[in-house]
Amino acid sequence: MASWFNPRAVTYNANPYLVAQSGAIGDTLYKLYTDARANKQEQERQNELKREFEANFAENQRQFNENQKFKEREYQDSQNKIKFDNNLALQKFYLDQQKFKESKRQFNESQARELNKDLDLAIKQKNMPVSEQKDLKNVFTALEQTGELQNYVDEKGGWDKFGGLFDRFKTLWPNISQDGANYNALASNLATSTSEVLKGQGKFNYEKMNEDLKPSIVGTNKAQSTLNEAQKMLINRIDELIKIAKSQNYYGADEAEQNLNNIKSKIENRAKKQEQTTNDLFNQNTIMIKR
C-alpha cells in the first residue's frame, strides 16, 4: 500500500473563534434540518387531516344526498298513494252513484208497474153495491159479537162461572148481578144481529136465540152450543157473500176475505188453548185420583 507524504510540515493552531463559528454554523444547519423535518411532518399531518376531512365531507354529502333522495321518493310515494286513494274513492263514489241511480230506476219501474197493475185492477174491479156492502158489514158485526160474548165469559173465568148451582141465577136475576146483566146485554145484541142476517132460519129468530143463549138452571151447555152454532152459521154466510163478491170482481172482496181468515185464526187458536187447558185439568185429576 502506497503512502502519501506531505513534505510540508503542518501545524495546527486551535482558534477558539473559528471553533465557535464552526459550532454555530453546525447548530444552525441542524436546526434548519430539524425544522424542515418538523415542517414536513406537520405538512404531512395537515395533508392527512385535509384528506380525512375531504373524505368525511364527501361521505356525509353522499349520505345527505341519499337521504334527500329517499325523502323525495317517500314523499312522491305518499303523493302517489294519496292520488291513488283519491282516484279510488272517486271511482267508488261514481260507482255508488251509478248503483243508486240504477236502484232508483228499478224502484221507479217497479212502482210504475205496481201502479199500472193497481190501476188496471181498479179499472177492472167494480164497486160493490151498497146493499151487498151492508150485508157483509152486518154479518161481520154479528160474528164479532159472538167473539165479544165468548171473551166476556172467558174474562169472568169461563162457562163454569155461569153454570154453577147458584151462578145459574145470575142471568135469571140480572138486577142483583152485574155479571148477569152484562151477559144478558151481550147475548141480546148478538141475538138481534144474528136474527137480522140469518132470516128465514127459524131457530135463529131473536126470541129463541136470546133464550137459548142464557144459562139456565140445568147448566150452560145449551148456551155454549147455541153460541158455537151461530158462529159457524155466520162464518158460512160471510164466506158465501165473499165468494159472490169475488166472482163479480167487486172492490174490497179480498180485504173482506182476509178479515174473515183473521177471525177464523183467532177462533182456532182459542179452541186449541181450551183443549190444552181441558187436557191439563184431566191429567191433574187423574194424578189426584191415583194418590
Helices and strands as residue ranges (DSSP letters): H 16-124, H 130-155, H 160-163, G 167-169, G 174-176, H 178-197, G 202-204, H 206-212, H 221-247, H 253-290
